Amino acid sequence: MKQYEIELFKNLNDTLKDEINRYAKLIKFKKNEYVFDSDDATKHFYIFLSGRVKVYQINLDTLKEQTISILSFGDMFDAITLLDGQIHEVMVDILEDGEALRLPIEKVREWIYKNPAFNRIFFPYIATQMRKAENLSCELSLYDTNERLIHLILNNLETDKKHKKTLLQNLSRSEIANLIGTVRHVVDRHIKELKNAGVIETKRKNIIVKDIEKLLKLLKNSSQMLLK
């Protein structure tokens, strides 16, 4: 039997680990494939081991997108359907090849109801996602696009030492725009301004912070929009 020894499970007891491994099926997915959908999420629950998957909403009249989250190692899909049993009307795109554990959703519900050890990893994860959703709502309501971009850059400075990736790594300008609720040409303009100010540089699709103190100062003074 394949043992899926991932960071998320490290503090679980052996009995629960064995049960997860007994019910889990490893699936592989490739960029631009159509694998995850709202219907499937009523039957299966996924824990991502690698790759990146975008969850988003789209206005079909204007084709404007808003990215809700980008899921990667250790993330789960779909926690909302798991908890309320309703179809979660979102779009899902695969941004990067990867793997995930697929579990029967009813079995995961059983663990939530009966297994405190599982809850100790599940509910902190849910709380983190709720904070992210709250932060996104506040960012869209309270800050302009330049401030939202700077927040996004600052929130993704830390690199996972094991997986060596941040949310923004190899992400296109269009995808960055979808994360902060704007369009690509606005992101292009702000990135150019930040580069001219000497606080960031770009290499291929990656944004590298050169002067974090100045970036923080720009954020503090962003209402004046003085990029020096």
MILONU-959535 format. One record per residue (C-alpha): residue in one letter; z, x, y. Coordinates in steps of 0.05 Angstrom, whole numbers, plus 5000, padded with zeros to 4 digits. Layout:
aZXY;...
END
This chain:
m500050005000;k498050275068;q504050415113;y502650295187;e507750755219;i507050605293;e511850725350;l513249985358;f516149945287;k520350575288;n527150215296;l525749665245;n529349655179;d525349835117;t525449125091;l521948855152;k517149445155;d515149315083;e514048575098;i509748725158;n505649215118;r504948715062;y501948185107;a498148635156;k490748755150;l487549335187;i481349135226;k476549585264;f472849355326;k467349665368;k465549635442;n462048995462;e463248655395;y465647945395;v471947975352;f477747635387;d477346925412;s481946345429;d480545975364;d482146575321;a488646685360;t491246025332;k490946335262;h492147075272;f496547535313;y494348245331;i498048885345;f493449425373;l493550125345;s487950425387;g482150235433;r482249795494;v481149055501;k480448665566;v483347965573;y480647585633;q478746935666;i471946795697;n469446275746;l462946055714;d460345785780;t461346425820;l461746915761;k467847215795;e472647545745;q480047675746;t482748145693;i489547905667;s491048515624;i487949095588;l490949165519;s491649825483;f496350185435;g502549765419;d500149145455;m499848455422;f494947875424;d495947295433;a503347215449;i502246575489;t498946205432;l504246485385;l509846185426;d506945505447;g501945375391;q496545185442;i489645485450;h489746015506;e483245945544;v481646665562;m475747125553;v476447765513;d471848375517;i472449025477;l472049615525;e473150165474;d472750225398;g479350165363;e483749875308;a488849315304;l493549015253;r491948285240;l497747855217;p498247115198;i500946775260;e505546315220;k508846925187;v510047235256;r513146575279;e517746605218;w520047305238;i521547075308;y525746495282;k529346875227;n529347615241;p533447915298;a530448605285;f523448345299;n525947985362;r528648645388;i521548905394;f518048255409;f522047965467;p522448615508;y514948655501;i514147935525;a518848085584;t514448675603;q508248245602;m511647715644;r513448235696;k506248475698;a503847765708;e508947665764;n506848315797;l499548125793;s500847455825;c504847785881;e499648325892;l494047825899;s498047395947;l501647915990;y497348545994;d490348716017;t485349055971;n486849755995;e494249675981;r492849365913;l488449955895;i493750455916;h499050075876;l494450085815;i493450835821;l500850975830;n502750525771;n498150925726;l500051635741;e504051725677;t500151925615;d502351735545;k503352435515;k501452205446;h495151815465;k493652185530;k490851575566;t492551145625;l489950455642;l484850735691;q482051285647;n474451205638;l474750525671;s468650325712;r469250145786;s467349425767;e473149385718;i477949675770;a475449145818;n476948605767;l484048865760;i485648785834;g481648155848;t475848425888;v468648685878;r465849365862;h463249545931;v470149435961;v473249905909;d467750415923;r469450395997;h476950475987;i476051045937;k471451395986;e476651316041;l482151595997;k477752185977;n476152326050;a483552306065;g484652846012;v489452445969;i485052345907;e479052635873;t474552325821;k471652645758;r466652205722;k470451545716;n477451835725;i481651825788;i486152435799;v491752425851;k491753065892;d497352895942;i502252365919;e506552435982;k500752286027;l498551715982;l505451405987;k505251506062;l498551156066;l501350576026;k507350526073;n502750536134;s497250116103;s497949556153;q495150026205;m489650276157;l489950976187;l487051446136;k487552156162;
END
